[in-house]
């Protein structure tokens, strides 16, 4: 395969500049690149590849045959299943955006959950997946997430979903299996999207969507209706001219 020829998997080994805790467990078949940091209790599975400058937090798990490109961060206690592929700059397990106003101040709410990526998940460059407030932020098996996507705390994404660039999913929202979210779609928090839901590019969603729904626009509207509304809206200038002309005719007749 051309990709494998252009970017061959590096042989097992550890760059001398890598910093690996003696309490970490690194499989001898894994590759650890230059200036990587692996904290105490972390587990790096067989055949895993960590390119330069990756950071794996305490007790985090990187599963078999994962490939983490340069600068990937996997925070404490988070887990990657087998064959996950993370592009440069991806961050798994940063604190969720949890704050509350208290007597005029904005106080931070501790985020003590984790992030779990199932097998065969792919994460794009500079995408962020926030750790849950208490339990888990979850990405299901085979789901692919593009660059510059924000997945907030406690989100649960099903299997085999496609989430394209610049999508934002607010906290505690659940996506079913085989969902497709177009570029720059925004999904409000605490919603449920059923299996096979589709959102068009730049859709702004504020309500639950049942299985097989296809929504578009802001606020989100069923796709067929939204397309008809767009066509009709383009005829509004002509309609206003006709109304003005009719009103003028009535005024003249009244005089």
C-alpha positions as CSV (number, residue, x, y, z in Angstrom):
1,X,0.0,0.0,0.0
2,X,1.3,3.5,-1.0
3,X,0.7,5.0,2.5
4,X,2.8,2.2,4.2
5,X,5.6,2.8,1.7
6,X,5.6,6.6,2.2
7,X,5.3,6.4,6.0
8,X,6.5,3.0,7.1
9,X,5.9,2.0,10.6
10,X,9.1,2.5,12.6
11,X,10.8,-0.5,14.2
12,X,10.4,-1.2,17.9
13,X,12.6,0.8,20.1
14,X,13.0,3.9,22.3
15,X,14.7,7.2,21.4
16,X,17.3,8.0,24.0
17,X,15.7,11.4,24.7
18,X,12.4,9.9,25.7
19,X,11.5,10.1,29.3
20,X,9.7,6.9,30.5
21,X,8.8,6.4,34.2
22,X,10.1,3.1,35.6
23,X,6.6,2.5,36.8
24,X,5.2,2.6,33.2
25,X,4.7,-0.6,31.2
26,X,5.9,-0.3,27.6
27,X,5.7,-3.4,25.4
28,X,9.0,-4.3,23.9
29,X,7.5,-4.2,20.4
30,X,6.3,-0.5,20.8
31,X,8.2,2.5,19.3
32,X,8.7,5.6,21.5
33,X,9.9,8.6,19.6
34,X,12.1,11.5,20.5
35,X,11.2,13.6,23.6
36,X,8.1,11.6,24.4
37,X,7.1,11.5,28.1
38,X,5.3,8.5,29.6
39,X,4.2,8.9,33.2
40,X,4.0,6.4,36.0
41,X,1.5,3.6,35.6
42,X,0.9,4.2,31.9
43,X,0.6,1.2,29.6
44,X,1.8,1.2,26.0
45,X,0.5,-1.9,24.1
46,X,2.2,-4.2,21.6
47,X,3.1,-2.6,18.3
48,X,2.1,0.9,19.4
49,X,3.9,3.9,17.8
50,X,4.4,7.2,19.6
51,X,6.0,9.8,17.4
52,X,8.1,12.7,18.8
53,X,6.8,14.9,21.6
54,X,3.9,12.7,22.7
55,X,2.8,12.8,26.3
56,X,1.0,9.9,28.0
57,X,-0.3,10.7,31.5
58,X,-0.4,8.6,34.6
59,X,-2.2,5.3,34.3
60,X,-3.3,6.1,30.8
61,X,-3.6,3.2,28.3
62,X,-2.5,3.2,24.7
63,X,-3.8,0.0,23.1
64,X,-2.1,-2.4,20.6
65,X,-1.1,-1.0,17.3
66,X,-2.1,2.5,18.0
67,X,-0.3,5.3,16.1
68,X,0.1,8.6,17.9
69,X,1.5,11.3,15.6
70,X,3.8,14.1,16.9
71,X,2.6,16.2,19.8
72,X,-0.4,14.0,20.8
73,X,-1.5,14.3,24.5
74,X,-3.3,11.5,26.3
75,X,-4.1,12.7,29.8
76,X,-4.1,10.8,33.1
77,X,-6.3,7.7,33.3
78,X,-7.7,7.9,29.7
79,X,-7.8,4.8,27.5
80,X,-7.3,4.2,23.8
81,X,-8.4,0.8,22.4
82,X,-6.6,-1.1,19.7
83,X,-5.5,0.4,16.4
84,X,-6.5,4.0,17.2
85,X,-4.8,6.7,15.1
86,X,-4.4,10.2,16.4
87,X,-3.1,13.0,14.2
88,X,-0.6,15.7,15.4
89,X,-1.7,17.9,18.3
90,X,-4.8,15.9,19.3
91,X,-5.6,16.1,23.0
92,X,-7.5,13.4,24.8
93,X,-8.6,14.1,28.4
94,X,-8.2,17.8,28.9
95,X,-10.5,19.2,31.7
96,X,-14.1,19.7,30.6
97,X,-15.4,23.2,30.6
98,X,-17.0,23.1,34.1
99,X,-17.6,26.4,35.9
100,X,-20.4,27.9,38.0
101,X,-21.2,31.4,39.3
102,X,-20.9,31.7,43.1
103,X,-21.5,35.0,44.8
104,X,-20.3,37.0,41.9
105,X,-17.3,34.8,41.1
106,X,-16.9,32.0,38.5
107,X,-15.6,28.9,40.2
108,X,-14.1,25.8,38.6
109,X,-15.9,22.5,38.9
110,X,-13.4,19.6,39.1
111,X,-13.5,17.2,36.2
112,X,-12.5,13.8,37.6
113,X,-13.8,11.5,34.8
114,X,-11.9,10.0,31.9
115,X,-12.0,9.6,28.1
116,X,-12.4,6.2,26.5
117,X,-11.7,5.6,22.8
118,X,-12.9,2.2,21.5
119,X,-11.0,0.2,18.9
120,X,-10.2,1.7,15.4
121,X,-11.1,5.2,16.3
122,X,-9.3,8.0,14.4
123,X,-8.9,11.6,15.7
124,X,-7.8,14.5,13.5
125,X,-5.2,17.1,14.1
126,X,-5.7,19.6,17.0
127,X,-9.0,17.9,17.9
128,X,-9.9,17.9,21.7
129,X,-11.9,15.4,23.7
130,X,-12.6,16.6,27.2
131,X,-12.6,14.3,30.2
132,X,-16.0,13.7,31.9
133,X,-17.0,15.5,35.0
134,X,-17.5,12.2,36.8
135,X,-17.8,9.1,34.5
136,X,-16.7,8.9,30.9
137,X,-16.5,10.7,27.6
138,X,-16.8,7.9,25.1
139,X,-16.1,7.4,21.4
140,X,-17.4,4.2,19.9
141,X,-15.6,1.6,17.8
142,X,-14.6,2.7,14.3
143,X,-15.7,6.3,14.6
144,X,-13.6,8.9,12.6
145,X,-13.3,12.5,13.8
146,X,-11.8,15.2,11.6
147,X,-9.4,18.1,12.5
148,X,-10.3,20.9,14.9
149,X,-13.3,19.3,16.5
150,X,-14.4,19.9,20.1
151,X,-16.0,17.1,22.0
152,X,-17.1,18.3,25.5
153,X,-17.3,16.4,28.8
154,X,-19.6,13.4,29.1
155,X,-20.4,13.2,25.4
156,X,-21.1,9.7,24.2
157,X,-20.5,9.0,20.5
158,X,-21.7,5.7,19.0
159,X,-20.0,3.3,16.6
160,X,-18.9,4.1,13.0
161,X,-19.8,7.8,13.1
162,X,-18.2,10.5,10.9
163,X,-17.6,13.9,12.4
164,X,-16.1,16.4,10.1
165,X,-14.0,19.5,10.7
166,X,-14.9,22.2,13.2
167,X,-17.9,20.4,14.7
168,X,-18.6,21.3,18.3
169,X,-20.6,18.9,20.5
170,X,-21.6,20.3,23.9
171,X,-21.6,18.4,27.2
172,X,-23.6,15.3,28.0
173,X,-25.0,14.8,24.4
174,X,-25.3,11.3,23.1
175,X,-25.0,10.2,19.4
176,X,-26.1,6.8,18.2
177,X,-24.3,4.6,15.7
178,X,-23.5,5.6,12.1
179,X,-24.2,9.3,12.6
180,X,-22.7,11.9,10.2
181,X,-22.1,15.5,11.2
182,X,-21.1,18.0,8.5
183,X,-18.5,20.7,8.9
184,X,-19.0,23.4,11.6
185,X,-22.2,21.8,12.8
186,X,-22.9,22.8,16.4
187,X,-24.8,20.5,18.8
188,X,-26.2,21.8,22.1
189,X,-25.8,20.0,25.3
190,X,-27.9,17.2,26.9
191,X,-29.4,16.1,23.6
192,X,-29.9,12.6,22.1
193,X,-29.3,11.9,18.4
194,X,-30.6,8.5,17.3
195,X,-28.8,6.0,15.0
196,X,-27.9,7.2,11.5
197,X,-28.8,10.9,12.1
198,X,-27.2,13.3,9.6
199,X,-26.5,17.0,10.2
200,X,-25.7,19.3,7.2
201,X,-22.7,21.7,7.3
202,X,-23.2,24.6,9.8
203,X,-26.3,23.1,11.3
204,X,-27.2,24.5,14.7
205,X,-29.0,21.8,16.6
206,X,-31.0,22.5,19.8
207,X,-33.4,19.5,20.1
208,X,-33.3,15.7,20.1
209,X,-33.4,14.0,16.7
210,X,-34.8,10.5,16.3
211,X,-33.1,7.7,14.3
212,X,-32.6,8.4,10.6
213,X,-33.3,12.1,10.9
214,X,-31.6,14.5,8.5
215,X,-31.4,18.1,9.8
216,X,-30.0,21.3,8.2
217,X,-29.7,25.0,8.9
218,X,-29.9,27.1,12.0
219,X,-32.1,26.5,13.9
220,X,-32.0,22.9,12.6
221,X,-34.9,22.0,10.4
222,X,-35.7,18.7,8.6
223,X,-33.6,18.8,5.4
224,X,-36.4,18.7,2.8
225,X,-38.4,21.5,4.6
226,X,-35.3,23.6,5.1
227,X,-34.4,23.4,1.4
228,X,-37.9,24.5,0.4
229,X,-37.7,27.4,2.8
230,X,-34.4,28.5,1.3
231,X,-35.9,28.4,-2.2
232,X,-39.0,30.4,-1.0
233,X,-36.8,32.9,0.8
234,X,-35.1,33.8,-2.4
235,X,-38.4,34.8,-3.9
236,X,-39.2,37.3,-1.1
237,X,-37.8,40.4,-2.8
238,X,-40.0,39.7,-5.8
239,X,-43.0,39.1,-3.5
240,X,-42.5,42.3,-1.6
241,X,-42.4,44.3,-4.9
242,X,-45.7,42.7,-5.9
243,X,-47.2,43.5,-2.5
244,X,-45.9,47.1,-2.7
245,X,-47.3,47.5,-6.2
246,X,-50.7,46.1,-5.1
247,X,-50.8,48.4,-2.1
248,X,-50.1,51.4,-4.3
249,X,-52.8,50.4,-6.7
250,X,-55.3,50.1,-3.9
251,X,-54.3,53.5,-2.5
252,X,-54.8,55.0,-6.0
253,X,-58.2,53.4,-6.3
254,X,-59.2,54.6,-2.9
255,X,-58.5,58.2,-3.8
